[in-house]
Amino acid sequence: MELKEVLSAIRKWNSESRNFRNDGWVQGHYKENISEVATLIESFNIKEESNAEEESYKILDDVL
């Protein structure tokens, strides 16, 4: 799947989650999809921050 397709799908979910023509169940489904993507992306950020901290500790250990 190409990045453009992923972004297009997320944009569609956002649009459908706000569309007043959709009932609460349908809007909730799209909101849940967006929430899952956001949670996954946040987990990547946490891993990157953790790796950066590990690197700084390794540098300190080498100095000491």
N, CA, C and O atoms as a Tripos MOL2 file, in Angstrom:
@<TRIPOS>MOLECULE
protein
  256   255    64     0     0
PROTEIN
NO_CHARGES

@<TRIPOS>ATOM
      1 N           0.8500   -1.1720    0.0000 N.3       1 MET1
      2 CA          0.0000    0.0000    0.0000 C.3       1 MET1
      3 C           0.8970    1.2360    0.0000 C.2       1 MET1
      4 O           1.8480    1.3280    0.7760 O.2       1 MET1
      5 N           0.5890    2.1560   -0.8560 N.am      2 GLU2
      6 CA          1.3560    3.3940   -0.9770 C.3       2 GLU2
      7 C           0.9510    4.3970    0.0970 C.2       2 GLU2
      8 O          -0.1680    4.3540    0.6080 O.2       2 GLU2
      9 N           1.8610    5.2900    0.4340 N.am      3 LEU3
     10 CA          1.5990    6.3190    1.4300 C.3       3 LEU3
     11 C           0.3800    7.1550    1.0560 C.2       3 LEU3
     12 O          -0.4400    7.4810    1.9140 O.2       3 LEU3
     13 N           0.2610    7.4980   -0.2180 N.am      4 LYS4
     14 CA         -0.8840    8.3020   -0.6660 C.3       4 LYS4
     15 C          -2.2030    7.5950   -0.3680 C.2       4 LYS4
     16 O          -3.1900    8.2360   -0.0070 O.2       4 LYS4
     17 N          -2.2130    6.2820   -0.5190 N.am      5 GLU5
     18 CA         -3.4320    5.5090   -0.2390 C.3       5 GLU5
     19 C          -3.7590    5.5080    1.2490 C.2       5 GLU5
     20 O          -4.9210    5.6150    1.6410 O.2       5 GLU5
     21 N          -2.7210    5.3850    2.0700 N.am      6 VAL6
     22 CA         -2.9170    5.4000    3.5230 C.3       6 VAL6
     23 C          -3.4710    6.7500    3.9640 C.2       6 VAL6
     24 O          -4.4460    6.8170    4.7130 O.2       6 VAL6
     25 N          -2.8420    7.8200    3.4940 N.am      7 LEU7
     26 CA         -3.2960    9.1630    3.8600 C.3       7 LEU7
     27 C          -4.7060    9.4300    3.3500 C.2       7 LEU7
     28 O          -5.5080   10.0620    4.0380 O.2       7 LEU7
     29 N          -5.0060    8.9600    2.1650 N.am      8 SER8
     30 CA         -6.3450    9.1290    1.6080 C.3       8 SER8
     31 C          -7.3830    8.4070    2.4640 C.2       8 SER8
     32 O          -8.4640    8.9400    2.7130 O.2       8 SER8
     33 N          -7.0580    7.2010    2.9110 N.am      9 ALA9
     34 CA         -7.9740    6.4370    3.7600 C.3       9 ALA9
     35 C          -8.2160    7.1610    5.0860 C.2       9 ALA9
     36 O          -9.3540    7.2470    5.5470 O.2       9 ALA9
     37 N          -7.1590    7.6750    5.6930 N.am     10 ILE10
     38 CA         -7.2970    8.3860    6.9730 C.3      10 ILE10
     39 C          -8.1260    9.6530    6.7840 C.2      10 ILE10
     40 O          -8.9680    9.9780    7.6220 O.2      10 ILE10
     41 N          -7.8920   10.3580    5.7010 N.am     11 ARG11
     42 CA         -8.6970   11.5620    5.4210 C.3      11 ARG11
     43 C         -10.1770   11.2040    5.2470 C.2      11 ARG11
     44 O         -11.0610   11.9120    5.7290 O.2      11 ARG11
     45 N         -10.4280   10.0910    4.5490 N.am     12 LYS12
     46 CA        -11.8140    9.6520    4.3540 C.3      12 LYS12
     47 C         -12.4410    9.2980    5.6980 C.2      12 LYS12
     48 O         -13.5840    9.6680    5.9630 O.2      12 LYS12
     49 N         -11.7000    8.5800    6.5520 N.am     13 TRP13
     50 CA        -12.2270    8.2240    7.8770 C.3      13 TRP13
     51 C         -12.5780    9.4780    8.6540 C.2      13 TRP13
     52 O         -13.6250    9.5420    9.2970 O.2      13 TRP13
     53 N         -11.7090   10.4730    8.5970 N.am     14 ASN14
     54 CA        -11.9610   11.7210    9.3140 C.3      14 ASN14
     55 C         -13.2250   12.3970    8.7900 C.2      14 ASN14
     56 O         -14.0580   12.8640    9.5670 O.2      14 ASN14
     57 N         -13.3580   12.4440    7.4760 N.am     15 SER15
     58 CA        -14.5310   13.0510    6.8730 C.3      15 SER15
     59 C         -15.8040   12.2980    7.2640 C.2      15 SER15
     60 O         -16.8070   12.9140    7.6210 O.2      15 SER15
     61 N         -15.7620   10.9790    7.1970 N.am     16 GLU16
     62 CA        -16.9320   10.1710    7.5300 C.3      16 GLU16
     63 C         -17.2560   10.2320    9.0240 C.2      16 GLU16
     64 O         -18.4210   10.1360    9.4110 O.2      16 GLU16
     65 N         -16.2340   10.3900    9.8570 N.am     17 SER17
     66 CA        -16.4840   10.4560   11.3050 C.3      17 SER17
     67 C         -17.1860   11.7570   11.6930 C.2      17 SER17
     68 O         -17.7660   11.8490   12.7750 O.2      17 SER17
     69 N         -17.1370   12.7650   10.8140 N.am     18 ARG18
     70 CA        -17.7620   14.0560   11.0890 C.3      18 ARG18
     71 C         -19.0370   14.2830   10.2720 C.2      18 ARG18
     72 O         -19.7480   15.2650   10.4870 O.2      18 ARG18
     73 N         -19.3200   13.3870    9.3480 N.am     19 ASN19
     74 CA        -20.4520   13.5640    8.4520 C.3      19 ASN19
     75 C         -21.7640   13.3760    9.2110 C.2      19 ASN19
     76 O         -22.0290   12.3020    9.7500 O.2      19 ASN19
     77 N         -22.5760   14.4210    9.2490 N.am     20 PHE20
     78 CA        -23.8240   14.3710   10.0050 C.3      20 PHE20
     79 C         -24.8190   13.3610    9.4240 C.2      20 PHE20
     80 O         -25.7650   12.9610   10.1020 O.2      20 PHE20
     81 N         -24.6090   12.9570    8.1910 N.am     21 ARG21
     82 CA        -25.5140   11.9700    7.5840 C.3      21 ARG21
     83 C         -25.2860   10.5680    8.1410 C.2      21 ARG21
     84 O         -26.1720    9.7160    8.0650 O.2      21 ARG21
     85 N         -24.1070   10.3310    8.6970 N.am     22 ASN22
     86 CA        -23.8160    9.0300    9.3020 C.3      22 ASN22
     87 C         -24.3520    9.0000   10.7250 C.2      22 ASN22
     88 O         -24.2850    9.9900   11.4530 O.2      22 ASN22
     89 N         -24.8850    7.8470   11.1040 N.am     23 ASP23
     90 CA        -25.3670    7.7310   12.4790 C.3      23 ASP23
     91 C         -24.1830    7.5580   13.4330 C.2      23 ASP23
     92 O         -23.0350    7.4570   13.0010 O.2      23 ASP23
     93 N         -24.4690    7.5280   14.7020 N.am     24 GLY24
     94 CA        -23.4200    7.4450   15.7220 C.3      24 GLY24
     95 C         -22.5540    6.2110   15.6120 C.2      24 GLY24
     96 O         -21.3540    6.2620   15.8840 O.2      24 GLY24
     97 N         -23.1600    5.0870   15.2100 N.am     25 TRP25
     98 CA        -22.3950    3.8410   15.0780 C.3      25 TRP25
     99 C         -21.3550    3.9530   13.9750 C.2      25 TRP25
    100 O         -20.2060    3.5460   14.1450 O.2      25 TRP25
    101 N         -21.7690    4.5060   12.8470 N.am     26 VAL26
    102 CA        -20.8560    4.6490   11.7120 C.3      26 VAL26
    103 C         -19.7620    5.6600   12.0420 C.2      26 VAL26
    104 O         -18.5840    5.4080   11.7890 O.2      26 VAL26
    105 N         -20.1500    6.8000   12.6060 N.am     27 GLN27
    106 CA        -19.1540    7.7960   13.0030 C.3      27 GLN27
    107 C         -18.1800    7.1950   14.0110 C.2      27 GLN27
    108 O         -16.9740    7.4240   13.9260 O.2      27 GLN27
    109 N         -18.7000    6.4310   14.9570 N.am     28 GLY28
    110 CA        -17.8460    5.7940   15.9670 C.3      28 GLY28
    111 C         -16.8560    4.8190   15.3600 C.2      28 GLY28
    112 O         -15.7120    4.7280   15.8030 O.2      28 GLY28
    113 N         -17.3000    4.0870   14.3390 N.am     29 HIS29
    114 CA        -16.4060    3.1400   13.6540 C.3      29 HIS29
    115 C         -15.2040    3.8730   13.0580 C.2      29 HIS29
    116 O         -14.0630    3.4430   13.2210 O.2      29 HIS29
    117 N         -15.4670    4.9750   12.3710 N.am     30 TYR30
    118 CA        -14.3790    5.7310   11.7580 C.3      30 TYR30
    119 C         -13.4900    6.3860   12.8190 C.2      30 TYR30
    120 O         -12.2710    6.4400   12.6590 O.2      30 TYR30
    121 N         -14.0900    6.8760   13.8880 N.am     31 LYS31
    122 CA        -13.2990    7.4580   14.9760 C.3      31 LYS31
    123 C         -12.3990    6.4080   15.6110 C.2      31 LYS31
    124 O         -11.2630    6.7080   15.9760 O.2      31 LYS31
    125 N         -12.8890    5.1900   15.7450 N.am     32 GLU32
    126 CA        -12.0870    4.0970   16.3150 C.3      32 GLU32
    127 C         -10.9020    3.7820   15.3960 C.2      32 GLU32
    128 O          -9.7890    3.5580   15.8730 O.2      32 GLU32
    129 N         -11.1360    3.7650   14.0930 N.am     33 ASN33
    130 CA        -10.0300    3.5390   13.1460 C.3      33 ASN33
    131 C          -8.9460    4.5980   13.3250 C.2      33 ASN33
    132 O          -7.7600    4.2760   13.3900 O.2      33 ASN33
    133 N          -9.3550    5.8540   13.4040 N.am     34 ILE34
    134 CA         -8.4030    6.9600   13.5690 C.3      34 ILE34
    135 C          -7.6680    6.8150   14.8910 C.2      34 ILE34
    136 O          -6.4610    7.0460   14.9580 O.2      34 ILE34
    137 N          -8.3780    6.4360   15.9350 N.am     35 SER35
    138 CA         -7.7670    6.2600   17.2500 C.3      35 SER35
    139 C          -6.7130    5.1580   17.2360 C.2      35 SER35
    140 O          -5.6540    5.3030   17.8480 O.2      35 SER35
    141 N          -6.9960    4.0650   16.5440 N.am     36 GLU36
    142 CA         -6.0270    2.9690   16.4600 C.3      36 GLU36
    143 C          -4.7560    3.4130   15.7380 C.2      36 GLU36
    144 O          -3.6510    3.0650   16.1550 O.2      36 GLU36
    145 N          -4.9080    4.1740   14.6650 N.am     37 VAL37
    146 CA         -3.7470    4.6820   13.9310 C.3      37 VAL37
    147 C          -2.9450    5.6310   14.8130 C.2      37 VAL37
    148 O          -1.7170    5.5550   14.8570 O.2      37 VAL37
    149 N          -3.6380    6.5250   15.5160 N.am     38 ALA38
    150 CA         -2.9610    7.4870   16.3930 C.3      38 ALA38
    151 C          -2.1970    6.7650   17.5030 C.2      38 ALA38
    152 O          -1.0740    7.1470   17.8320 O.2      38 ALA38
    153 N          -2.7950    5.7320   18.0770 N.am     39 THR39
    154 CA         -2.1360    4.9560   19.1340 C.3      39 THR39
    155 C          -0.8870    4.2650   18.5980 C.2      39 THR39
    156 O           0.1500    4.2460   19.2600 O.2      39 THR39
    157 N          -0.9890    3.7070   17.4150 N.am     40 LEU40
    158 CA          0.1620    3.0340   16.8150 C.3      40 LEU40
    159 C           1.2960    4.0200   16.5530 C.2      40 LEU40
    160 O           2.4530    3.7240   16.8500 O.2      40 LEU40
    161 N           0.9780    5.1770   16.0030 N.am     41 ILE41
    162 CA          2.0010    6.1900   15.7290 C.3      41 ILE41
    163 C           2.6380    6.6680   17.0280 C.2      41 ILE41
    164 O           3.8540    6.8480   17.0960 O.2      41 ILE41
    165 N           1.8240    6.8730   18.0540 N.am     42 GLU42
    166 CA          2.3610    7.3010   19.3530 C.3      42 GLU42
    167 C           3.3060    6.2460   19.9210 C.2      42 GLU42
    168 O           4.3160    6.5870   20.5360 O.2      42 GLU42
    169 N           2.9870    4.9720   19.7190 N.am     43 SER43
    170 CA          3.8810    3.9130   20.2230 C.3      43 SER43
    171 C           5.2320    3.9700   19.5160 C.2      43 SER43
    172 O           6.2530    3.6490   20.1230 O.2      43 SER43
    173 N           5.2600    4.3720   18.2450 N.am     44 PHE44
    174 CA          6.5300    4.5270   17.5390 C.3      44 PHE44
    175 C           7.3370    5.6560   18.1620 C.2      44 PHE44
    176 O           8.5490    5.5270   18.3360 O.2      44 PHE44
    177 N           6.6840    6.7550   18.4970 N.am     45 ASN45
    178 CA          7.3720    7.8940   19.1030 C.3      45 ASN45
    179 C           7.9620    7.5200   20.4520 C.2      45 ASN45
    180 O           9.0770    7.9310   20.7740 O.2      45 ASN45
    181 N           7.2380    6.7550   21.2380 N.am     46 ILE46
    182 CA          7.7360    6.3310   22.5520 C.3      46 ILE46
    183 C           8.9700    5.4610   22.3840 C.2      46 ILE46
    184 O           9.9320    5.6080   23.1380 O.2      46 ILE46
    185 N           8.9610    4.5550   21.4080 N.am     47 LYS47
    186 CA         10.1140    3.6910   21.1680 C.3      47 LYS47
    187 C          11.3290    4.5110   20.7480 C.2      47 LYS47
    188 O          12.4450    4.2320   21.1870 O.2      47 LYS47
    189 N          11.1210    5.5260   19.8960 N.am     48 GLU48
    190 CA         12.2290    6.3680   19.4510 C.3      48 GLU48
    191 C          12.8190    7.1510   20.6170 C.2      48 GLU48
    192 O          14.0380    7.2820   20.7190 O.2      48 GLU48
    193 N          11.9620    7.6750   21.5020 N.am     49 GLU49
    194 CA         12.4500    8.4150   22.6590 C.3      49 GLU49
    195 C          13.2350    7.4890   23.5780 C.2      49 GLU49
    196 O          14.2630    7.8850   24.1270 O.2      49 GLU49
    197 N          12.7620    6.2690   23.7480 N.am     50 SER50
    198 CA         13.4410    5.2930   24.5950 C.3      50 SER50
    199 C          14.8180    4.9650   24.0280 C.2      50 SER50
    200 O          15.7950    4.8690   24.7710 O.2      50 SER50
    201 N          14.8920    4.7920   22.7100 N.am     51 ASN51
    202 CA         16.1780    4.5020   22.0720 C.3      51 ASN51
    203 C          17.1450    5.6630   22.2230 C.2      51 ASN51
    204 O          18.3420    5.4410   22.4040 O.2      51 ASN51
    205 N          16.6610    6.8880   22.1520 N.am     52 ALA52
    206 CA         17.5090    8.0640   22.3150 C.3      52 ALA52
    207 C          18.0660    8.1260   23.7330 C.2      52 ALA52
    208 O          19.2320    8.4710   23.9250 O.2      52 ALA52
    209 N          17.2470    7.7960   24.7220 N.am     53 GLU53
    210 CA         17.7220    7.7850   26.1030 C.3      53 GLU53
    211 C          18.7910    6.7220   26.3010 C.2      53 GLU53
    212 O          19.7870    6.9590   26.9840 O.2      53 GLU53
    213 N          18.5870    5.5460   25.7030 N.am     54 GLU54
    214 CA         19.5820    4.4820   25.8130 C.3      54 GLU54
    215 C          20.9130    4.9270   25.2120 C.2      54 GLU54
    216 O          21.9720    4.6540   25.7770 O.2      54 GLU54
    217 N          20.8630    5.6040   24.0810 N.am     55 GLU55
    218 CA         22.0790    6.0910   23.4380 C.3      55 GLU55
    219 C          22.8040    7.0890   24.3300 C.2      55 GLU55
    220 O          24.0300    7.0510   24.4280 O.2      55 GLU55
    221 N          22.0590    7.9870   24.9850 N.am     56 SER56
    222 CA         22.7150    8.9790   25.8400 C.3      56 SER56
    223 C          23.3700    8.2990   27.0350 C.2      56 SER56
    224 O          24.4360    8.7230   27.4820 O.2      56 SER56
    225 N          22.7420    7.2470   27.5580 N.am     57 TYR57
    226 CA         23.3580    6.5110   28.6670 C.3      57 TYR57
    227 C          24.6300    5.8010   28.2080 C.2      57 TYR57
    228 O          25.6110    5.7580   28.9500 O.2      57 TYR57
    229 N          24.6260    5.2510   27.0090 N.am     58 LYS58
    230 CA         25.8150    4.5830   26.4900 C.3      58 LYS58
    231 C          26.9670    5.5760   26.3590 C.2      58 LYS58
    232 O          28.1100    5.2510   26.6810 O.2      58 LYS58
    233 N          26.6680    6.7790   25.8870 N.am     59 ILE59
    234 CA         27.6990    7.8030   25.7460 C.3      59 ILE59
    235 C          28.2650    8.1800   27.1120 C.2      59 ILE59
    236 O          29.4770    8.3200   27.2760 O.2      59 ILE59
    237 N          27.3790    8.3400   28.0860 N.am     60 LEU60
    238 CA         27.8370    8.6590   29.4430 C.3      60 LEU60
    239 C          28.6930    7.5430   30.0180 C.2      60 LEU60
    240 O          29.7030    7.8160   30.6660 O.2      60 LEU60
    241 N          28.3130    6.3010   29.7940 N.am     61 ASP61
    242 CA         29.0830    5.1650   30.2800 C.3      61 ASP61
    243 C          30.4850    5.1460   29.6650 C.2      61 ASP61
    244 O          31.4610    4.8200   30.3390 O.2      61 ASP61
    245 N          30.5730    5.4990   28.3840 N.am     62 ASP62
    246 CA         31.8790    5.5240   27.7160 C.3      62 ASP62
    247 C          32.7900    6.6160   28.2970 C.2      62 ASP62
    248 O          34.0030    6.4390   28.4020 O.2      62 ASP62
    249 N          32.1770    7.7450   28.6710 N.am     63 VAL63
    250 CA         32.9400    8.8540   29.2160 C.3      63 VAL63
    251 C          33.4550    8.5150   30.6040 C.2      63 VAL63
    252 O          34.6000    8.8110   30.9460 O.2      63 VAL63
    253 N          32.5950    7.8910   31.3990 N.am     64 LEU64
    254 CA         32.9570    7.5750   32.7710 C.3      64 LEU64
    255 C          33.7920    6.3470   32.7850 C.2      64 LEU64
    256 O          34.2110    5.8980   33.8520 O.2      64 LEU64
@<TRIPOS>BOND
     1     1     2 1
     2     2     3 1
     3     3     4 2
     4     3     5 am
     5     5     6 1
     6     6     7 1
     7     7     8 2
     8     7     9 am
     9     9    10 1
    10    10    11 1
    11    11    12 2
    12    11    13 am
    13    13    14 1
    14    14    15 1
    15    15    16 2
    16    15    17 am
    17    17    18 1
    18    18    19 1
    19    19    20 2
    20    19    21 am
    21    21    22 1
    22    22    23 1
    23    23    24 2
    24    23    25 am
    25    25    26 1
    26    26    27 1
    27    27    28 2
    28    27    29 am
    29    29    30 1
    30    30    31 1
    31    31    32 2
    32    31    33 am
    33    33    34 1
    34    34    35 1
    35    35    36 2
    36    35    37 am
    37    37    38 1
    38    38    39 1
    39    39    40 2
    40    39    41 am
    41    41    42 1
    42    42    43 1
    43    43    44 2
    44    43    45 am
    45    45    46 1
    46    46    47 1
    47    47    48 2
    48    47    49 am
    49    49    50 1
    50    50    51 1
    51    51    52 2
    52    51    53 am
    53    53    54 1
    54    54    55 1
    55    55    56 2
    56    55    57 am
    57    57    58 1
    58    58    59 1
    59    59    60 2
    60    59    61 am
    61    61    62 1
    62    62    63 1
    63    63    64 2
    64    63    65 am
    65    65    66 1
    66    66    67 1
    67    67    68 2
    68    67    69 am
    69    69    70 1
    70    70    71 1
    71    71    72 2
    72    71    73 am
    73    73    74 1
    74    74    75 1
    75    75    76 2
    76    75    77 am
    77    77    78 1
    78    78    79 1
    79    79    80 2
    80    79    81 am
    81    81    82 1
    82    82    83 1
    83    83    84 2
    84    83    85 am
    85    85    86 1
    86    86    87 1
    87    87    88 2
    88    87    89 am
    89    89    90 1
    90    90    91 1
    91    91    92 2
    92    91    93 am
    93    93    94 1
    94    94    95 1
    95    95    96 2
    96    95    97 am
    97    97    98 1
    98    98    99 1
    99    99   100 2
   100    99   101 am
   101   101   102 1
   102   102   103 1
   103   103   104 2
   104   103   105 am
   105   105   106 1
   106   106   107 1
   107   107   108 2
   108   107   109 am
   109   109   110 1
   110   110   111 1
   111   111   112 2
   112   111   113 am
   113   113   114 1
   114   114   115 1
   115   115   116 2
   116   115   117 am
   117   117   118 1
   118   118   119 1
   119   119   120 2
   120   119   121 am
   121   121   122 1
   122   122   123 1
   123   123   124 2
   124   123   125 am
   125   125   126 1
   126   126   127 1
   127   127   128 2
   128   127   129 am
   129   129   130 1
   130   130   131 1
   131   131   132 2
   132   131   133 am
   133   133   134 1
   134   134   135 1
   135   135   136 2
   136   135   137 am
   137   137   138 1
   138   138   139 1
   139   139   140 2
   140   139   141 am
   141   141   142 1
   142   142   143 1
   143   143   144 2
   144   143   145 am
   145   145   146 1
   146   146   147 1
   147   147   148 2
   148   147   149 am
   149   149   150 1
   150   150   151 1
   151   151   152 2
   152   151   153 am
   153   153   154 1
   154   154   155 1
   155   155   156 2
   156   155   157 am
   157   157   158 1
   158   158   159 1
   159   159   160 2
   160   159   161 am
   161   161   162 1
   162   162   163 1
   163   163   164 2
   164   163   165 am
   165   165   166 1
   166   166   167 1
   167   167   168 2
   168   167   169 am
   169   169   170 1
   170   170   171 1
   171   171   172 2
   172   171   173 am
   173   173   174 1
   174   174   175 1
   175   175   176 2
   176   175   177 am
   177   177   178 1
   178   178   179 1
   179   179   180 2
   180   179   181 am
   181   181   182 1
   182   182   183 1
   183   183   184 2
   184   183   185 am
   185   185   186 1
   186   186   187 1
   187   187   188 2
   188   187   189 am
   189   189   190 1
   190   190   191 1
   191   191   192 2
   192   191   193 am
   193   193   194 1
   194   194   195 1
   195   195   196 2
   196   195   197 am
   197   197   198 1
   198   198   199 1
   199   199   200 2
   200   199   201 am
   201   201   202 1
   202   202   203 1
   203   203   204 2
   204   203   205 am
   205   205   206 1
   206   206   207 1
   207   207   208 2
   208   207   209 am
   209   209   210 1
   210   210   211 1
   211   211   212 2
   212   211   213 am
   213   213   214 1
   214   214   215 1
   215   215   216 2
   216   215   217 am
   217   217   218 1
   218   218   219 1
   219   219   220 2
   220   219   221 am
   221   221   222 1
   222   222   223 1
   223   223   224 2
   224   223   225 am
   225   225   226 1
   226   226   227 1
   227   227   228 2
   228   227   229 am
   229   229   230 1
   230   230   231 1
   231   231   232 2
   232   231   233 am
   233   233   234 1
   234   234   235 1
   235   235   236 2
   236   235   237 am
   237   237   238 1
   238   238   239 1
   239   239   240 2
   240   239   241 am
   241   241   242 1
   242   242   243 1
   243   243   244 2
   244   243   245 am
   245   245   246 1
   246   246   247 1
   247   247   248 2
   248   247   249 am
   249   249   250 1
   250   250   251 1
   251   251   252 2
   252   251   253 am
   253   253   254 1
   254   254   255 1
   255   255   256 2
@<TRIPOS>SUBSTRUCTURE
     1 MET1         2 RESIDUE 1 A MET
     2 GLU2         6 RESIDUE 1 A GLU
     3 LEU3        10 RESIDUE 1 A LEU
     4 LYS4        14 RESIDUE 1 A LYS
     5 GLU5        18 RESIDUE 1 A GLU
     6 VAL6        22 RESIDUE 1 A VAL
     7 LEU7        26 RESIDUE 1 A LEU
     8 SER8        30 RESIDUE 1 A SER
     9 ALA9        34 RESIDUE 1 A ALA
    10 ILE10       38 RESIDUE 1 A ILE
    11 ARG11       42 RESIDUE 1 A ARG
    12 LYS12       46 RESIDUE 1 A LYS
    13 TRP13       50 RESIDUE 1 A TRP
    14 ASN14       54 RESIDUE 1 A ASN
    15 SER15       58 RESIDUE 1 A SER
    16 GLU16       62 RESIDUE 1 A GLU
    17 SER17       66 RESIDUE 1 A SER
    18 ARG18       70 RESIDUE 1 A ARG
    19 ASN19       74 RESIDUE 1 A ASN
    20 PHE20       78 RESIDUE 1 A PHE
    21 ARG21       82 RESIDUE 1 A ARG
    22 ASN22       86 RESIDUE 1 A ASN
    23 ASP23       90 RESIDUE 1 A ASP
    24 GLY24       94 RESIDUE 1 A GLY
    25 TRP25       98 RESIDUE 1 A TRP
    26 VAL26      102 RESIDUE 1 A VAL
    27 GLN27      106 RESIDUE 1 A GLN
    28 GLY28      110 RESIDUE 1 A GLY
    29 HIS29      114 RESIDUE 1 A HIS
    30 TYR30      118 RESIDUE 1 A TYR
    31 LYS31      122 RESIDUE 1 A LYS
    32 GLU32      126 RESIDUE 1 A GLU
    33 ASN33      130 RESIDUE 1 A ASN
    34 ILE34      134 RESIDUE 1 A ILE
    35 SER35      138 RESIDUE 1 A SER
    36 GLU36      142 RESIDUE 1 A GLU
    37 VAL37      146 RESIDUE 1 A VAL
    38 ALA38      150 RESIDUE 1 A ALA
    39 THR39      154 RESIDUE 1 A THR
    40 LEU40      158 RESIDUE 1 A LEU
    41 ILE41      162 RESIDUE 1 A ILE
    42 GLU42      166 RESIDUE 1 A GLU
    43 SER43      170 RESIDUE 1 A SER
    44 PHE44      174 RESIDUE 1 A PHE
    45 ASN45      178 RESIDUE 1 A ASN
    46 ILE46      182 RESIDUE 1 A ILE
    47 LYS47      186 RESIDUE 1 A LYS
    48 GLU48      190 RESIDUE 1 A GLU
    49 GLU49      194 RESIDUE 1 A GLU
    50 SER50      198 RESIDUE 1 A SER
    51 ASN51      202 RESIDUE 1 A ASN
    52 ALA52      206 RESIDUE 1 A ALA
    53 GLU53      210 RESIDUE 1 A GLU
    54 GLU54      214 RESIDUE 1 A GLU
    55 GLU55      218 RESIDUE 1 A GLU
    56 SER56      222 RESIDUE 1 A SER
    57 TYR57      226 RESIDUE 1 A TYR
    58 LYS58      230 RESIDUE 1 A LYS
    59 ILE59      234 RESIDUE 1 A ILE
    60 LEU60      238 RESIDUE 1 A LEU
    61 ASP61      242 RESIDUE 1 A ASP
    62 ASP62      246 RESIDUE 1 A ASP
    63 VAL63      250 RESIDUE 1 A VAL
    64 LEU64      254 RESIDUE 1 A LEU
